Amino acid sequence: MIIRHALPSDHPDIIMAMTTWWGDRDLTTSVPRLFLNHFGNTSFVVHDQDRLIGFLIGFFSQSMINQGYIHFAGVHPDYRRSGIGSTLYERFFQKCLEENRTIVQSCTSPVNTTSITFHRSMGFTLLEGQAVEDGIPIWLDYNREGDHKVLFKKELLPVRIQDTFEIRQATVSDTRLLTGIIKKSYQDVAMRFKLTRENCPKHPSNCTDEWIEKDFIRGVSYYLLTRNDTPLGCGGIEQADKDICYLERLCVLPQYRGKGYGGMLVEHIFNRARALNARMLSIGIIARQEELKTWYEKFGFVEEQTKSFTHLPFDVTIMKALVNT
């Protein structure tokens, strides 16, 4: 997946998205071409190969010199809950910081509870309005009569976002790199649950080159996420049978967490499972990692069962997600 600044030539694809990404709602009037003509350097598009899968239209306020404004953002339905939306927002935040814009504002419709939840998760606060509905402050007649809005505001802290992301398939020559990423990424889990080489030799924090080499021989496909050629994380997929694939050793290095990179890897694995015509994607996690279970639930995974294994000092929760939803 590649994120870049928006161009006027992106307008037809965005207009097509406005007619299909939100069901029967036709939102084509929300993004005139002039936004891409004049605000391309503060707007972004995301492509998976040649396919538009996300965009954000933003600009700098001319009246309030310390503010940026997000006018519209969207993610293709097949790629939602994958971290693309948060990555687009973070890219705009970084652009604002580069120009000493420390306040970002946005708005949404009061009925768009998904958007309200998303903005809150990104650290936005809701601005006090003239009315309250279901505990949400509403600005009445914000753009025109009858067009009520929920307004958001976020004060920025420095967030470093680089320019070029790539997810590529790893090869045997990447074995040592994969081993290092997996070992480092799982060390905090090992410390939290007191897992050692003695009591849990098969935990990924003990990963070796030999493990990865055997995975390649067994048919596991690994994918590396990089930012400006710097490795951020990795994940693997193994087809167990024609209907089900396993998500293997998904991880992001500790210093790069909280920026949506794990979601980018999850969505990539989903796409690979679709390409294999699999019906289900399955993963096993430590049962006591409730926060990780909640994180996977955002991508459509549901808990199927919890099992005990004689070679593991913890119970394992099996989670599964439908691939083609």
Backbone bond lengths (Angstrom), bond angles and torsions (degrees), N, CA, C in turn:
res aa  C-N    CA-C-N  psi(-1)  N-CA   C-N-CA  omega(-1)  CA-C   N-CA-C  phi
1 M - - - 1.460 - - 1.520 110.03 -
2 I 1.320 116.10 138.06 1.451 122.27 -178.91 1.524 109.26 -121.97
3 I 1.337 116.44 132.86 1.466 122.65 173.98 1.521 107.67 -110.24
4 R 1.318 116.38 130.72 1.464 120.62 178.20 1.527 109.38 -145.94
5 H 1.341 115.26 171.35 1.461 120.04 175.87 1.528 110.27 -66.04
6 A 1.316 115.66 148.40 1.463 120.90 179.25 1.527 110.76 -75.99
7 L 1.327 115.12 148.56 1.463 123.02 178.50 1.522 109.59 -123.16
8 P 1.336 118.01 156.41 1.474 119.32 175.16 1.522 112.28 -54.71
9 S 1.327 117.19 -31.77 1.470 120.94 -179.81 1.523 112.60 -68.25
10 D 1.349 117.65 -13.15 1.466 120.82 176.68 1.521 112.31 -79.82
11 H 1.336 117.43 -10.41 1.463 119.90 -172.22 1.532 113.24 -59.81
12 P 1.337 120.48 -43.91 1.476 118.58 179.30 1.527 113.15 -58.63
13 D 1.334 117.18 -40.68 1.467 119.47 179.24 1.528 111.17 -66.88
14 I 1.319 116.57 -37.91 1.464 119.65 178.55 1.521 110.34 -67.11
15 I 1.328 117.17 -41.26 1.466 120.33 178.06 1.524 110.24 -62.43
16 M 1.324 117.34 -41.47 1.461 120.11 177.12 1.524 110.27 -60.81
17 A 1.332 116.20 -41.45 1.466 119.94 178.08 1.521 111.26 -62.25
18 M 1.308 116.93 -37.89 1.470 120.84 -177.65 1.527 111.87 -65.49
19 T 1.320 116.70 -19.98 1.466 119.64 179.91 1.524 113.13 -94.07
20 T 1.358 116.97 -11.29 1.471 118.25 -172.38 1.520 114.19 -127.39
21 W 1.321 119.19 -26.00 1.463 120.80 -172.88 1.523 113.48 -75.78
22 W 1.330 117.65 -17.48 1.472 121.25 -176.17 1.531 111.39 -118.80
23 G 1.314 115.64 39.33 1.456 120.43 177.29 1.523 111.85 65.80
24 D 1.324 115.47 -127.84 1.463 120.53 -176.75 1.524 113.07 -84.17
25 R 1.332 117.94 -3.25 1.463 120.13 -179.00 1.527 110.27 -78.30
26 D 1.317 116.87 127.69 1.459 122.32 176.49 1.529 107.90 -100.85
27 L 1.326 115.95 107.83 1.460 121.32 -174.94 1.524 112.32 -109.10
28 T 1.320 117.04 22.26 1.468 120.76 -172.40 1.521 113.40 -61.02
29 T 1.331 117.63 -26.69 1.469 118.89 -178.78 1.528 112.02 -77.06
30 S 1.312 117.39 -7.27 1.467 119.77 -175.70 1.522 113.43 -76.50
31 V 1.342 117.64 -22.32 1.466 120.50 -177.65 1.528 109.93 -129.93
32 P 1.333 118.55 82.25 1.468 120.40 174.28 1.525 110.84 -64.76
33 R 1.327 115.66 157.81 1.460 120.19 -179.37 1.519 112.31 -59.48
34 L 1.333 117.81 -27.83 1.459 120.38 -176.34 1.530 111.73 -59.92
35 F 1.341 117.51 -27.19 1.457 119.00 177.17 1.526 110.66 -62.77
36 L 1.338 116.76 -39.23 1.459 120.26 -179.95 1.520 111.22 -77.03
37 N 1.336 116.59 -29.67 1.463 119.97 177.11 1.523 111.46 -67.27
38 H 1.339 116.81 -39.84 1.462 120.83 -170.78 1.525 114.86 -107.54
39 F 1.347 117.19 -19.88 1.464 119.76 -176.24 1.524 112.35 -124.96
40 G 1.328 116.91 27.61 1.452 120.21 -178.73 1.518 113.33 -62.62
41 N 1.341 116.90 -32.49 1.467 119.07 -177.83 1.518 112.87 -78.46
42 T 1.337 118.09 -6.28 1.462 121.32 174.23 1.530 111.05 -119.49
43 S 1.325 116.29 12.70 1.461 122.26 177.22 1.526 108.48 -121.59
44 F 1.347 116.11 154.96 1.454 119.73 -172.61 1.525 111.04 -139.89
45 V 1.323 115.36 151.20 1.462 122.05 173.10 1.522 108.36 -127.64
46 V 1.332 115.74 152.83 1.465 122.78 177.66 1.519 107.72 -122.10
47 H 1.322 116.54 130.84 1.461 121.76 176.89 1.522 110.67 -122.23
48 D 1.317 115.44 140.18 1.457 122.75 166.53 1.518 105.19 -106.32
49 Q 1.321 115.79 101.45 1.459 122.75 -167.55 1.528 108.19 58.88
50 D 1.328 120.33 -117.66 1.472 120.74 -178.17 1.524 112.90 -99.58
51 R 1.322 116.98 9.09 1.467 120.84 -173.80 1.518 110.81 -101.01
52 L 1.335 117.41 125.20 1.456 121.67 174.43 1.521 108.71 -69.81
53 I 1.346 116.65 123.22 1.465 119.68 -178.58 1.523 112.32 -123.82
54 G 1.322 117.55 -2.16 1.454 119.75 177.40 1.518 110.81 -173.74
55 F 1.332 116.06 156.29 1.460 120.15 176.62 1.522 109.57 -158.90
56 L 1.307 115.05 156.74 1.462 122.48 174.89 1.514 108.77 -140.32
57 I 1.318 116.33 129.31 1.456 122.92 176.73 1.528 107.80 -107.60
58 G 1.325 116.13 114.78 1.461 120.65 -179.79 1.521 110.71 -136.73
59 F 1.314 116.41 162.91 1.463 120.44 178.12 1.522 109.67 -153.95
60 F 1.321 115.76 166.32 1.451 122.42 175.79 1.526 109.24 -94.70
61 S 1.337 116.21 134.57 1.455 120.52 178.82 1.524 110.31 -67.07
62 Q 1.333 116.09 136.32 1.461 121.71 175.75 1.527 111.64 -86.01
63 S 1.327 116.44 -21.72 1.465 120.57 -178.03 1.523 112.24 -91.34
64 M 1.337 116.35 -34.07 1.463 121.70 -179.03 1.518 107.44 -117.33
65 I 1.324 115.87 99.69 1.464 121.12 -165.53 1.523 113.09 -71.49
66 N 1.330 117.89 -7.06 1.461 119.18 177.71 1.520 112.23 -104.55
67 Q 1.349 117.89 13.29 1.453 119.90 -172.73 1.525 113.07 -123.54
68 G 1.338 114.04 147.48 1.457 122.95 168.30 1.521 108.66 -117.96
69 Y 1.324 115.94 158.57 1.468 119.78 -176.25 1.522 109.77 -135.44
70 I 1.332 115.91 130.57 1.466 121.28 174.93 1.508 108.00 -96.29
71 H 1.325 115.47 112.28 1.464 121.00 -175.24 1.517 112.31 -83.01
72 F 1.344 117.13 -42.58 1.460 120.04 -177.04 1.520 108.45 -159.94
73 A 1.317 116.09 143.65 1.464 121.49 175.80 1.518 108.67 -146.97
74 G 1.316 115.96 147.26 1.457 120.09 179.89 1.515 111.40 -153.18
75 V 1.340 115.51 151.89 1.461 122.56 176.64 1.521 108.01 -130.37
76 H 1.314 116.09 136.75 1.463 121.10 178.56 1.530 109.47 -54.26
77 P 1.349 117.97 138.12 1.479 120.29 -178.25 1.518 114.48 -53.18
78 D 1.341 118.00 -33.22 1.465 120.69 -179.12 1.529 112.67 -72.11
79 Y 1.337 117.16 -14.17 1.461 121.17 -173.89 1.528 112.66 -117.08
80 R 1.319 116.83 8.61 1.464 118.88 -179.74 1.523 110.91 -71.70
81 R 1.314 115.46 159.68 1.469 123.36 -177.78 1.519 111.44 62.95
82 S 1.337 115.90 29.32 1.466 119.35 -178.19 1.518 112.75 -117.58
83 G 1.333 117.76 2.75 1.452 120.59 -178.90 1.511 114.53 91.89
84 I 1.346 118.33 -1.48 1.461 120.13 -179.31 1.524 110.81 -67.24
85 G 1.335 117.07 -42.65 1.458 119.84 179.68 1.515 111.95 -60.33
86 S 1.331 116.72 -46.73 1.463 119.90 -179.80 1.527 111.00 -65.51
87 T 1.327 117.67 -35.98 1.460 120.66 178.52 1.525 110.94 -65.53
88 L 1.334 117.38 -40.84 1.459 120.82 176.30 1.528 111.22 -61.76
89 Y 1.325 116.67 -44.38 1.464 119.96 178.66 1.532 110.57 -62.36
90 E 1.324 116.54 -44.02 1.460 119.71 -179.58 1.529 111.28 -63.89
91 R 1.329 116.22 -35.34 1.473 119.18 176.50 1.528 110.62 -63.55
92 F 1.337 117.39 -40.94 1.457 120.28 177.33 1.530 110.47 -67.57
93 F 1.335 117.40 -39.18 1.463 120.13 177.67 1.526 110.21 -57.60
94 Q 1.339 116.00 -45.11 1.454 119.67 -178.56 1.525 110.92 -64.14
95 K 1.322 117.21 -38.46 1.459 120.76 177.89 1.524 110.17 -62.64
96 C 1.333 116.25 -40.72 1.465 120.10 177.32 1.526 110.57 -61.77
97 L 1.326 117.05 -45.59 1.457 120.38 -178.41 1.526 111.98 -62.71
98 E 1.321 115.99 -34.52 1.467 119.34 178.47 1.522 111.68 -62.68
99 E 1.325 116.89 -25.71 1.466 122.22 -178.98 1.533 111.46 -109.67
100 N 1.338 116.12 20.50 1.464 121.94 178.28 1.526 112.79 58.58
101 R 1.329 115.69 33.57 1.461 121.26 172.73 1.527 107.13 -97.71
102 T 1.307 117.45 106.92 1.462 121.05 -172.02 1.523 113.52 -103.21
103 I 1.324 117.72 1.29 1.464 122.84 177.39 1.526 108.74 -122.75
104 V 1.323 117.01 132.41 1.467 121.43 174.02 1.522 108.19 -121.65
105 Q 1.326 116.04 132.65 1.453 121.02 176.25 1.523 110.19 -121.22
106 S 1.323 115.60 157.59 1.451 122.85 177.31 1.518 107.48 -159.97
107 C 1.324 116.79 176.07 1.464 120.15 177.52 1.519 109.48 -152.40
108 T 1.315 115.91 164.08 1.452 121.61 175.94 1.517 108.96 -152.81
109 S 1.319 115.65 172.75 1.461 120.81 178.82 1.526 109.80 -77.23
110 P 1.328 118.54 144.76 1.475 120.57 178.73 1.523 113.44 -58.53
111 V 1.340 118.00 -26.01 1.463 120.11 -178.53 1.528 112.17 -82.37
112 N 1.329 116.67 -10.42 1.465 120.36 -177.36 1.525 109.62 -88.23
113 T 1.314 115.20 75.73 1.464 120.38 -176.66 1.527 111.98 -65.62
114 T 1.329 116.88 -30.15 1.472 119.74 177.92 1.518 110.28 -63.07
115 S 1.337 116.94 -43.67 1.459 121.16 179.06 1.522 111.03 -65.47
116 I 1.322 116.84 -39.79 1.464 120.29 179.39 1.523 109.87 -62.01
117 T 1.323 116.16 -45.30 1.470 120.66 178.96 1.523 110.87 -62.83
118 F 1.341 116.48 -41.99 1.465 120.19 -179.64 1.529 110.71 -62.37
119 H 1.339 117.30 -47.45 1.459 119.54 -178.64 1.522 111.23 -61.98
120 R 1.301 116.73 -39.49 1.468 119.13 177.15 1.523 110.83 -62.81
121 S 1.341 116.50 -39.97 1.465 119.58 179.83 1.525 111.59 -66.59
122 M 1.336 117.44 -23.26 1.457 121.79 178.50 1.520 112.45 -89.82
123 G 1.328 117.05 6.49 1.458 120.63 175.43 1.507 115.43 91.81
124 F 1.338 118.37 9.98 1.456 121.00 176.67 1.527 110.16 -77.62
125 T 1.308 116.17 147.24 1.460 122.19 170.40 1.518 108.65 -105.17
126 L 1.319 116.73 152.98 1.461 122.45 179.19 1.520 108.70 -89.46
127 L 1.328 116.49 127.11 1.459 120.61 -179.86 1.517 110.34 -78.43
128 E 1.316 115.68 142.54 1.457 121.55 179.94 1.526 110.41 -61.89
129 G 1.340 117.71 134.70 1.457 121.98 -177.58 1.516 112.79 -115.08
130 Q 1.345 114.86 -164.28 1.464 120.43 179.71 1.519 112.47 -92.62
131 A 1.337 117.12 -8.89 1.463 121.03 -179.15 1.520 108.16 -150.40
132 V 1.336 115.39 167.45 1.463 121.14 178.76 1.520 108.31 -132.90
133 E 1.354 116.18 130.48 1.459 121.91 175.97 1.525 108.56 -128.25
134 D 1.327 115.54 121.24 1.465 121.19 -179.32 1.520 111.85 52.54
135 G 1.331 115.27 38.39 1.452 120.46 178.27 1.518 114.89 81.18
136 I 1.334 118.30 1.64 1.466 123.34 -178.42 1.533 109.28 -103.94
137 P 1.344 118.71 126.11 1.471 120.40 177.35 1.529 111.73 -71.10
138 I 1.308 116.72 134.14 1.469 122.82 -175.06 1.520 110.22 -119.85
139 W 1.333 115.30 134.55 1.463 121.23 170.21 1.524 107.68 -95.24
140 L 1.321 116.36 117.05 1.464 121.68 -174.82 1.523 110.86 -80.35
141 D 1.351 115.39 142.07 1.474 121.82 175.07 1.537 110.94 50.13
142 Y 1.325 116.40 46.34 1.462 120.53 -170.55 1.533 112.28 -64.40
143 N 1.331 117.23 -50.44 1.468 120.33 178.09 1.524 112.79 -98.57
144 R 1.316 115.05 -31.88 1.462 121.71 179.42 1.522 107.05 -164.45
145 E 1.294 116.81 172.85 1.456 121.21 -176.52 1.539 109.95 -59.90
146 G 1.308 115.26 129.09 1.460 121.00 178.85 1.516 114.83 85.13
147 D 1.334 117.44 -5.59 1.472 121.24 -178.97 1.527 108.39 -99.58
148 H 1.341 115.65 85.28 1.453 121.02 -177.39 1.526 109.55 -86.78
149 K 1.325 116.78 149.44 1.465 121.09 -175.89 1.531 111.51 -138.63
150 V 1.331 113.61 155.95 1.458 122.35 166.83 1.523 106.40 -102.73
151 L 1.329 116.72 126.70 1.462 121.02 -176.96 1.528 110.58 -103.80
152 F 1.341 114.58 140.55 1.457 121.49 -178.42 1.526 110.90 -121.60
153 K 1.310 114.89 150.67 1.464 120.99 176.82 1.522 109.30 -142.22
154 K 1.322 116.52 137.98 1.461 121.48 177.37 1.521 109.07 -135.07
155 E 1.328 115.63 131.26 1.456 121.05 172.18 1.525 107.79 -94.24
156 L 1.315 114.87 128.46 1.459 119.95 -169.87 1.519 112.94 -86.87
157 L 1.332 113.82 142.76 1.448 122.69 166.33 1.518 106.78 -112.80
158 P 1.312 118.14 152.92 1.468 119.31 -176.52 1.524 111.93 -55.40
159 V 1.319 116.24 127.54 1.462 123.53 175.79 1.520 107.12 -132.41
160 R 1.308 115.99 124.08 1.456 119.37 -177.05 1.516 109.88 -92.88
161 I 1.314 115.66 116.72 1.459 121.35 177.09 1.532 108.04 -123.83
162 Q 1.291 116.84 126.32 1.448 120.98 -179.40 1.528 110.40 -89.21
163 D 1.326 115.66 -173.52 1.446 119.97 -166.75 1.524 115.93 -96.03
164 T 1.304 118.86 -40.96 1.451 120.25 -168.24 1.523 111.29 -124.33
165 F 1.333 115.25 120.59 1.458 121.16 176.97 1.524 108.98 -108.30
166 E 1.316 115.44 146.13 1.461 120.12 176.73 1.522 108.75 -145.98
167 I 1.327 115.67 138.09 1.459 121.10 169.32 1.522 106.47 -115.46
168 R 1.314 115.97 115.20 1.465 120.14 -177.94 1.520 110.03 -123.32
169 Q 1.325 114.98 154.04 1.461 119.37 177.44 1.517 109.77 -74.35
170 A 1.317 115.84 130.54 1.462 121.38 179.47 1.527 110.50 -77.63
171 T 1.324 115.79 155.30 1.460 122.51 176.39 1.527 108.62 -120.70
172 V 1.315 115.48 175.86 1.466 120.09 179.25 1.521 110.74 -57.64
173 S 1.323 117.32 -31.21 1.465 120.25 179.91 1.531 112.22 -66.57
174 D 1.335 117.24 -14.91 1.471 121.69 178.10 1.531 112.10 -92.71
175 T 1.321 117.45 7.33 1.466 120.96 -173.61 1.523 112.28 -53.74
176 R 1.314 117.29 -50.80 1.471 120.01 -177.41 1.525 110.90 -63.95
177 L 1.314 117.51 -37.85 1.460 121.18 178.01 1.524 110.76 -63.23
178 L 1.331 116.49 -45.88 1.461 120.47 178.67 1.531 110.95 -61.80
179 T 1.313 116.47 -43.86 1.460 120.38 179.35 1.527 110.70 -57.28
180 G 1.326 116.23 -46.63 1.458 120.47 -178.62 1.517 112.90 -63.34
181 I 1.344 116.99 -42.71 1.465 120.79 179.51 1.518 110.53 -63.07
182 I 1.326 116.47 -46.21 1.470 120.62 -176.53 1.525 110.56 -65.94
183 K 1.322 118.04 -45.46 1.464 120.56 -179.42 1.526 111.09 -60.79
184 K 1.330 116.97 -47.96 1.464 120.49 -178.07 1.527 111.41 -65.76
185 S 1.326 116.41 -39.03 1.467 120.07 -175.33 1.515 112.64 -69.62
186 Y 1.326 117.64 -27.93 1.465 120.96 -176.86 1.524 113.52 -98.69
187 Q 1.336 118.01 0.59 1.456 120.03 -178.40 1.530 111.87 -63.03
188 D 1.339 117.76 -40.17 1.462 119.24 -177.85 1.531 110.84 -66.96
189 V 1.337 116.82 -33.83 1.465 120.00 176.65 1.531 109.82 -67.02
190 A 1.321 115.83 -41.94 1.464 119.82 179.43 1.528 110.74 -61.53
191 M 1.330 116.88 -42.01 1.462 120.52 179.40 1.526 110.68 -66.74
192 R 1.332 116.32 -41.30 1.470 120.32 -177.68 1.528 111.38 -62.09
193 F 1.324 116.72 -41.50 1.470 120.36 -176.00 1.527 112.68 -103.09
194 K 1.350 115.65 12.41 1.466 121.82 176.68 1.526 111.55 54.60
195 L 1.325 115.62 49.16 1.460 121.74 179.37 1.523 108.93 -96.41
196 T 1.290 116.50 129.64 1.460 121.78 -178.54 1.529 109.92 -125.56
197 R 1.323 114.62 172.95 1.462 119.48 177.02 1.527 110.76 -64.28
198 E 1.344 115.74 -25.97 1.460 119.62 -178.93 1.528 112.01 -80.10
199 N 1.349 117.37 -47.37 1.473 118.42 -174.85 1.521 113.53 -90.22
200 C 1.354 117.16 -12.34 1.474 119.31 179.41 1.525 109.62 -153.03
201 P 1.324 116.92 68.38 1.473 120.08 -174.88 1.518 114.63 -63.69
202 K 1.353 118.13 -20.04 1.459 120.88 -177.56 1.526 113.28 -93.10
203 H 1.341 117.57 3.97 1.460 118.95 178.50 1.527 109.56 -69.77
204 P 1.340 118.44 143.31 1.477 120.73 -177.19 1.521 114.54 -58.02
205 S 1.335 118.55 -21.28 1.469 119.86 176.64 1.525 111.45 -64.18
206 N 1.333 116.94 -14.52 1.466 122.41 177.22 1.527 112.17 -105.01
207 C 1.314 116.40 17.73 1.470 121.59 -175.29 1.532 111.58 -55.43
208 T 1.319 115.41 141.84 1.465 121.58 177.10 1.528 109.64 -126.55
209 D 1.318 115.38 163.59 1.462 119.96 175.88 1.524 110.66 -57.27
210 E 1.334 116.14 -36.82 1.462 120.28 -178.82 1.529 111.11 -61.72
211 W 1.353 116.73 -38.34 1.465 119.62 176.83 1.526 110.46 -57.51
212 I 1.336 115.19 -50.22 1.465 119.71 -175.65 1.524 110.40 -64.61
213 E 1.325 116.62 -41.73 1.463 119.91 178.60 1.520 111.04 -59.89
214 K 1.342 117.03 -42.01 1.464 120.42 178.40 1.527 110.94 -67.01
215 D 1.343 115.95 -35.16 1.468 119.37 176.82 1.524 110.78 -61.05
216 F 1.326 116.78 -44.85 1.465 120.24 178.74 1.525 110.41 -60.34
217 I 1.323 116.15 -43.56 1.471 120.09 179.98 1.527 110.03 -63.16
218 R 1.344 116.79 -37.42 1.470 121.48 -178.30 1.521 112.27 -73.32
219 G 1.315 117.68 -16.76 1.449 120.45 177.57 1.517 115.14 110.06
220 V 1.339 117.31 9.16 1.463 120.77 176.42 1.526 109.04 -71.39
221 S 1.317 116.36 132.85 1.464 121.57 173.83 1.529 108.41 -103.18
222 Y 1.328 116.54 123.15 1.464 121.64 178.27 1.524 109.88 -102.50
223 Y 1.344 114.46 147.82 1.457 120.83 178.10 1.520 109.15 -129.46
224 L 1.336 115.47 136.90 1.450 123.07 -178.78 1.523 109.96 -107.61
225 L 1.331 116.52 131.16 1.461 122.16 173.64 1.521 107.98 -99.72
226 T 1.343 116.30 124.90 1.457 120.73 178.82 1.518 110.28 -125.78
227 R 1.318 115.12 154.22 1.461 122.53 174.41 1.516 106.65 -127.62
228 N 1.326 115.99 115.86 1.467 120.41 -173.85 1.537 110.54 49.58
229 D 1.344 114.84 44.45 1.464 124.10 177.95 1.528 113.73 69.72
230 T 1.334 118.10 6.24 1.459 121.58 176.10 1.522 109.03 -93.34
231 P 1.324 119.32 122.30 1.469 120.61 -179.56 1.530 111.61 -64.39
232 L 1.333 116.13 133.71 1.459 122.44 179.23 1.523 112.18 -111.32
233 G 1.332 117.05 -35.41 1.450 120.96 -176.53 1.512 110.34 -176.87
234 C 1.314 115.65 -176.70 1.460 119.91 -178.68 1.522 109.79 -157.39
235 G 1.290 115.64 170.38 1.455 122.62 176.24 1.509 109.41 -165.46
236 G 1.326 116.26 157.18 1.450 120.08 -178.79 1.516 112.20 -129.48
237 I 1.310 115.01 163.82 1.461 121.42 176.89 1.523 108.67 -138.40
238 E 1.321 115.19 136.66 1.465 121.47 177.56 1.514 108.15 -131.05
239 Q 1.331 117.08 129.51 1.463 120.67 178.91 1.523 108.44 -87.41
240 A 1.344 114.50 111.29 1.470 119.97 -179.11 1.521 111.23 -74.69
241 D 1.328 116.18 -43.71 1.460 122.60 172.91 1.513 106.72 -153.38
242 K 1.320 117.25 -171.67 1.460 118.98 -173.79 1.529 113.07 -66.04
243 D 1.334 117.91 -19.59 1.452 121.01 -175.27 1.519 114.92 -101.81
244 I 1.323 117.95 -21.74 1.455 119.54 -171.47 1.524 111.83 -134.65
245 C 1.337 114.16 139.31 1.462 121.34 174.26 1.525 108.74 -120.35
246 Y 1.334 115.82 151.67 1.460 121.88 176.81 1.526 109.71 -102.93
247 L 1.317 115.87 133.69 1.457 121.91 171.90 1.525 107.57 -87.42
248 E 1.333 116.85 118.21 1.457 121.61 -170.77 1.525 111.89 -111.99
249 R 1.326 117.06 129.93 1.471 125.20 165.59 1.525 113.16 48.81
250 L 1.324 116.11 44.08 1.458 119.26 174.93 1.521 109.09 -68.24
251 C 1.313 117.54 130.83 1.464 119.52 -179.11 1.526 110.88 -160.43
252 V 1.325 114.62 153.58 1.463 123.31 173.95 1.526 107.01 -127.72
253 L 1.317 116.93 135.55 1.453 120.55 179.55 1.529 110.51 -57.72
254 P 1.329 118.44 141.64 1.466 121.36 -172.15 1.526 114.72 -52.37
255 Q 1.330 118.36 -38.64 1.460 120.73 -175.84 1.524 113.48 -71.32
256 Y 1.346 117.02 -10.15 1.463 120.07 -177.50 1.531 112.64 -113.76
257 R 1.308 118.24 10.79 1.463 120.29 -176.67 1.524 111.80 -78.03
258 G 1.332 114.98 162.33 1.455 121.07 176.99 1.508 114.78 81.10
259 K 1.330 118.25 13.35 1.459 121.59 -178.16 1.526 112.80 -119.91
260 G 1.328 117.93 11.16 1.456 120.59 177.66 1.512 114.76 88.93
261 Y 1.347 118.52 3.89 1.457 120.41 -175.55 1.529 111.81 -70.74
262 G 1.334 116.13 -36.58 1.458 118.46 176.52 1.512 111.76 -60.78
263 G 1.324 116.12 -40.16 1.461 120.56 177.16 1.518 112.55 -62.64
264 M 1.327 117.25 -37.20 1.459 120.41 177.49 1.526 110.60 -62.05
265 L 1.322 116.13 -40.41 1.467 119.66 178.40 1.522 111.31 -68.14
266 V 1.333 117.02 -41.95 1.462 120.10 179.40 1.525 110.13 -59.71
267 E 1.321 116.79 -46.54 1.463 119.10 -178.56 1.523 111.11 -64.31
268 H 1.321 116.72 -36.32 1.463 119.46 177.66 1.527 110.39 -63.65
269 I 1.326 116.85 -41.46 1.459 120.12 178.00 1.528 110.67 -64.40
270 F 1.338 116.87 -39.68 1.466 120.01 174.99 1.530 110.24 -57.22
271 N 1.322 116.75 -44.46 1.471 120.11 -178.81 1.526 111.33 -64.10
272 R 1.314 116.55 -37.22 1.467 119.70 178.14 1.535 110.17 -67.78
273 A 1.334 116.39 -37.98 1.464 119.83 177.35 1.530 110.51 -64.24
274 R 1.332 116.33 -39.23 1.476 119.90 176.32 1.522 110.39 -62.11
275 A 1.326 116.41 -41.52 1.467 120.15 -179.98 1.522 111.26 -63.68
276 L 1.330 116.85 -27.35 1.462 121.66 178.17 1.526 112.24 -87.64
277 N 1.334 116.05 2.39 1.470 122.46 -179.68 1.528 112.49 61.77
278 A 1.325 116.07 28.13 1.463 120.22 176.84 1.529 109.91 -75.03
279 R 1.315 115.05 154.36 1.460 120.61 179.04 1.518 112.40 -97.45
280 M 1.348 116.26 -32.23 1.456 121.63 -175.46 1.527 110.41 -131.26
281 L 1.332 115.01 150.50 1.453 122.14 171.39 1.526 106.86 -120.38
282 S 1.337 117.25 130.68 1.462 121.52 -173.76 1.515 110.65 -124.57
283 I 1.342 115.32 147.04 1.459 120.76 175.91 1.518 108.90 -145.93
284 G 1.333 115.99 149.20 1.456 121.77 174.78 1.518 110.02 -112.90
285 I 1.340 117.53 133.76 1.458 121.79 179.41 1.527 109.32 -131.32
286 I 1.318 116.63 162.01 1.457 120.72 174.94 1.526 108.23 -62.86
287 A 1.315 116.62 127.00 1.467 121.04 -172.10 1.517 112.49 -58.71
288 R 1.325 117.48 -32.13 1.461 120.46 -177.63 1.528 113.47 -80.31
289 Q 1.316 117.69 -3.69 1.466 120.27 177.86 1.532 109.84 -84.15
290 E 1.313 116.14 72.41 1.460 120.73 -175.83 1.523 111.93 -63.01
291 E 1.334 117.30 -37.31 1.461 119.90 -179.32 1.527 110.76 -66.25
292 L 1.351 117.21 -33.01 1.461 120.05 178.06 1.526 109.92 -71.85
293 K 1.324 116.78 -39.21 1.459 120.26 176.30 1.519 110.31 -60.10
294 T 1.331 117.45 -43.48 1.464 121.35 177.99 1.520 110.92 -62.19
295 W 1.335 116.50 -38.81 1.466 120.62 179.85 1.520 110.69 -63.99
296 Y 1.335 117.67 -44.40 1.456 119.73 -179.82 1.531 111.56 -68.82
297 E 1.301 116.73 -29.10 1.467 119.18 177.82 1.519 111.51 -61.85
298 K 1.335 118.03 -27.58 1.462 120.94 177.83 1.520 111.79 -62.89
299 F 1.331 116.73 -23.09 1.456 121.14 -178.32 1.527 112.05 -100.44
300 G 1.315 116.87 11.94 1.458 120.78 176.13 1.516 115.32 96.20
301 F 1.323 117.91 2.50 1.461 120.44 178.07 1.532 109.66 -75.27
302 V 1.315 115.57 142.67 1.463 121.30 175.89 1.524 108.46 -128.26
303 E 1.320 115.36 148.21 1.459 120.46 179.82 1.519 109.94 -71.64
304 E 1.332 116.52 128.07 1.459 120.94 179.59 1.529 111.82 -101.30
305 Q 1.326 116.74 -47.00 1.458 120.24 179.50 1.515 109.52 -164.93
306 T 1.335 115.66 162.66 1.461 122.19 174.43 1.525 107.75 -120.04
307 K 1.332 114.69 130.08 1.461 120.11 -173.59 1.525 110.97 -126.96
308 S 1.324 115.59 155.35 1.459 122.38 173.37 1.521 109.14 -107.50
309 F 1.332 115.80 143.25 1.460 121.62 177.73 1.530 108.28 -127.88
310 T 1.298 116.00 137.05 1.463 119.99 -175.69 1.524 112.72 -63.32
311 H 1.342 118.06 -27.54 1.461 120.69 -176.94 1.521 112.92 -90.85
312 L 1.356 117.71 2.87 1.465 120.93 -178.61 1.526 110.15 -122.69
313 P 1.333 117.98 138.20 1.467 121.26 179.54 1.525 112.94 -87.57
314 F 1.302 117.76 22.57 1.462 122.53 177.96 1.523 108.86 -149.77
315 D 1.329 115.83 158.45 1.456 120.84 174.07 1.526 109.57 -80.77
316 V 1.312 116.04 152.43 1.466 122.36 -178.08 1.528 109.12 -115.77
317 T 1.317 115.52 128.24 1.464 121.16 174.18 1.524 108.79 -95.45
318 I 1.321 116.25 124.20 1.463 122.06 177.04 1.521 108.41 -92.23
319 M 1.330 116.14 126.29 1.459 121.64 178.38 1.528 108.51 -121.16
320 K 1.329 115.03 143.63 1.460 119.81 179.98 1.523 110.29 -134.32
321 A 1.330 114.75 151.29 1.469 121.23 178.16 1.518 109.12 -136.97
322 L 1.318 116.28 141.21 1.461 120.73 172.54 1.515 108.62 -68.49
323 V 1.314 117.20 135.96 1.445 121.77 -176.13 1.509 111.18 -80.62
324 N 1.317 118.43 -46.91 1.468 121.50 -174.29 1.524 110.58 -101.12
325 T 1.359 114.76 73.99 1.464 121.21 177.35 1.500 109.10 -126.28
